[in-house]
Amino acid sequence: MGKDDLLEKGAILQRDKVNFAIAPHIPGGIITDVNLLRKLADVAEKFNVQAVKITSAQRIALVGIREQDLDQVWDELGMKPGAAIGLCVRSVKICPGTTFCRIGMQDAVGVGLKLDEKYHGMELPYKFKIGVSGCPNNCSESSIKDIGLVGMQKGWRVLAGGFVSGLKPRLADVIATGLDDQEAMALVDTIVDWFRDQGKAKRLGRVIDDISLARFMSELGLPVQE
């Protein structure tokens, strides 16, 4: 099986250079049908996986699968691969928001799932992550995502340019406040389109640093604070 085929199957070669891990996509890490958990457990047992790991991207990874079993594993799961590798939107991390959390201020689940449906796996010049947190407690780590939404009492605060990978992590910059759901999602569209058009093989935060935050906001049509 070629490298592209393995990438399409979401197969990640492990340290032993023999076995693979897969991470089926679970939007927002939300499972409403417990039969899915049973299916994951059954497949893990049937194919004798080495480990089942909860990932930071709100997925359940099956670790230690033989290459010849990959097709059958996916057939039995009936799930789509999570975009765990590659130059794309790898994850949209979502907190419980007003759906499940007593202190949620904005609908992180509703907005996050819409963003996940639109952007998960979308090809971009470099890896890209999104976080949606329903209140300032920031449980989805929105301040260290390429795009972060944080729910406030009066709408969404939007951040851009965060990441923790590498030796020089970067906190995201606040670029807008007080947006309703539609305005926040529209701004996400604008940022993603802008980043794609730049064609730079680096994180959004590095691109912002290259041109300055003021110019980035100006090119997005946002007011620039003096």
N, C-alpha and C positions, 0 to 999 in steps of 0.2 A: 504494500500500500504506500503510495507516494505521500510526500509531505503535505501537499495541498489537500489530498483526500483526508488525511488525519486531522488537519486543521478544520476542515468542513465538518468532521464528526466531533469536534470539540475535544479531541484526544490529546492529552498532555503527557509527553514522555517523562517517565520517572527517573530517579537517580540511578537505578539499576540498569538503565538503557534497554530494558526489555519490556517492562509493563507500563501501562498507561493509566491516567486518571481522567475521569469525565465529571462534569458538573452540570447536570440538567438545569435548565432555566426555571426558576421559581419566582415569578414577578413579585418584588417586594418581600420575598421570603414568606409570603402568606399562603398557607395551605388550608383550604376550607373543607376539603374532603379527605378524611383520615385514610381512606383507601389508597391514596397516593403514597402515604408513609409505608403502608403494608407492601405495596408494590416495590418500593425502593428496597425495603428489607428483604423481600423475597428474591429480588434480582441479586442483591449483594450476597445472599446465602447461596443461591444457585451457582453463581460464578466464582464463589470463594474469594471475594475481594479481600485485600489485606487490611483495609480500614474504611470507615465511613466518617467523613470529616465535615463539620459545619464550617463554612467559609465566611470570610469577612464581607463577601458580596451577597450574603443572605441566600446561599445555595447549600445543597447537600452533595458533597463530592464523593464519588465512589473511587477508591484508590487501589490500584493493583489489578488491572484488567489486561488479559492477554490480547494482543492485536487481532488474532483470529476470532475473538469473541465480541469485538466492538459492534459489528452490525446487529448481531442477535441481541446484545444488551439494549441497544437503542430501540430495536423492534419491540422488545418486551416491555420496556418502559413507556413507549409511546409519548415521549417528551422531546422537546427541542433542546439542543445544546445551549448552555450559557456561554456568552462571549467572554470567556476567561482569558483569552490570549488574542493577539493581533492588534492591528491599528484600527480601532473602532471604539464605539461607546461600549465599554465593558460592563458597566453596571449602573443601575439607578437604585440607590439605597434609600429605603423608605422607613420612617418611624411609624408608630401606631396612629399618630395624629388624633383628630377628633373622633375617629371611628372607634378606637379602643382605649385611648388614654384619657384619664380624668383631667389632666392639665393641658391637653392639646388645645391650641388656639386656632389652627387652620387645618384644612382637610389634606393632610399629607398623603394619605392612602389614595384618595380620589385623584389628586393632581399627579402624584408619583406614578400611579398605574397608567395614566394617560401618557406621561412622558416615557415610561418604559415601553409601552406599545409602539410609540413612534420612533424611539431612538435606540433601543437596545440592539446592539450588533451593527448599527450604522457605520459604514466605513468612513474614516476621517484620516487626515495626514498623520495623526499620532494617537496613542491611547488616550481615552477620555472617560471621566467618571462624573456622575451626577449624584447629589445628595438632596433629599427633601425631608426637612425636619419641621414638625408641626408646632414647635414652640422654641423659645430661646435656649432651652436646655440642650438643643442641638444634638440629639441622640443619633442622628444619621451622619454626623461628622461633616456637615455641609461646608464648614470653613476650611476643610482640606480636600475639597472636590473641585474639579475644573469649573463646574457650575453648582452652586448651592442655593437652595431656597430655605429660608427660616421663617416660620410662622410667628407673627406678632399679633398683638391685640387688634391692630388696624392693618390687616393685610400682610403681604409677603415682603420680606427683605431678600434681595437677590445679591449673591456674591459670585465672584469669578476669579479664577486663577489659582486655586489652592491645590496642593498635592503634598504627599509625604514621601514619595519614592526618591531614591538617591540620597546623597550626603547633604544636600541643601534643601530641606523642605520649605514650603512657602504657604503662608496663610492667605486665604482668598481675600480680595478687596470687596467691600460693600459698594455696589454700583447703583442700587435703586432701593427704595423703601415704599411701603404703603400701597403695594400693587394688589389688585384682586386676582383671582385665579386666572382669568383669561389674559390679563396684562402680564402676569408673571410667565405664563407659558409662551406668550408671544415674544417676550424678551429672551427666553431660552432659545426659541427659533432663531432670533436675530444673532445671538452669540454663536450658535452652532454654524449657521451659514457663514458668518464672518470668519470663524476659525478655519472652516473648510476652504474658503476662498484664499486664505493666506498661503496654504500649501506648505506650511513649515513642519518639519519632522521634529517637533519638540512640544512639551506641554504648553497649554494655553498660558499659564502663568509666566513662563519664560518668554513667550511672544509679547505679552504685556510689558514685561520688564525691558525688552528690546526697544519698544517704541514709546513707552511711558503710559501710565494709567490715564493721564489726561487725554492723550491722543486716542487711546482705545475707546474711552467713553464718548469722545467726540465723534468717532467713526460709527459708533452704534446709535448716534443721535440722542445721547443722554446729556443732561446738563453737567458741566464740569465745575466742581467747586474750586474756588480760588484759595 
